[in-house]
């Protein structure tokens, strides 16, 4: 019984995270300002990272956890670089 509940919860989590990723992608494409697009990108990388974790739990594979860590680090660096570019107009001083 608990395995059935776990599978149902993981399926629900995958569905809602996929919907959240689609909404973030919409914000990236349609966002009226560059700041909105950067926030959409930030939301998208966090959502995809969580989606990788949920898929890793469903499949029982360690690969997805390592990929989620790489996505988290790369997404953070990209967000900081884009925010600095918007603030100062250059990334490297």
C-alpha positions in Angstrom: 0.0 0.0 0.0 2.8 2.5 0.8 4.5 1.8 -2.5 1.2 2.7 -4.3 1.0 5.9 -2.3 4.6 6.8 -3.1 4.2 6.2 -6.8 1.1 8.3 -6.8 2.8 11.1 -5.0 5.8 11.0 -7.3 3.6 11.0 -10.3 1.7 14.1 -9.0 5.0 15.8 -8.2 6.2 15.1 -11.8 3.0 16.5 -13.3 3.0 19.7 -11.2 6.7 20.3 -11.7 6.3 19.8 -15.5 3.4 22.4 -15.4 5.6 24.8 -13.4 8.5 24.4 -16.0 6.0 25.1 -18.8 4.9 28.3 -17.0 8.5 29.4 -16.4 9.3 28.7 -20.1 6.3 30.9 -21.0 7.7 33.7 -18.8 11.1 33.4 -20.5 9.6 33.7 -24.0 6.9 36.3 -23.3 8.4 38.3 -20.4 8.1 42.0 -21.2 11.4 42.9 -19.5 14.8 41.3 -19.2 14.4 41.1 -15.4 11.2 38.9 -15.9 13.1 36.6 -18.3 16.0 36.2 -15.8 13.5 35.3 -13.0 11.8 32.9 -15.4 15.2 31.3 -16.1 15.9 31.1 -12.4 12.6 29.4 -11.8 13.1 27.1 -14.7 16.5 25.8 -13.5 15.1 25.2 -10.0 12.1 23.4 -11.3 14.1 21.2 -13.7 16.5 20.4 -10.9 13.5 19.3 -8.7 12.1 17.3 -11.6 15.4 15.5 -12.0 15.3 14.6 -8.3 11.8 13.2 -8.5 12.7 11.2 -11.6 15.7 9.9 -9.7 13.5 8.8 -6.8 11.1 7.0 -9.2 13.8 5.2 -11.1 16.2 4.7 -8.1 19.2 6.0 -10.1 22.0 8.0 -8.6 22.7 9.6 -12.0 19.8 12.0 -11.7 21.0 13.3 -8.3 24.4 14.1 -9.7 22.8 15.8 -12.7 20.5 17.8 -10.4 23.6 19.1 -8.5 25.3 20.2 -11.8 22.1 21.9 -12.9 21.9 23.8 -9.5 25.5 25.0 -9.7 25.3 26.1 -13.3 21.9 27.7 -12.9 23.2 29.7 -9.9 26.2 30.9 -11.8 24.1 31.9 -14.8 21.7 33.8 -12.7 24.4 35.8 -10.9 26.2 36.5 -14.2 23.0 37.7 -15.9 22.0 39.9 -12.9 25.4 41.5 -12.8 25.2 42.1 -16.6 21.9 43.9 -16.2 23.1 45.9 -13.2 26.5 47.0 -14.6 26.4 46.3 -18.3 29.4 43.9 -18.1 30.1 40.6 -16.4 33.9 40.8 -16.1 35.4 44.0 -14.8 
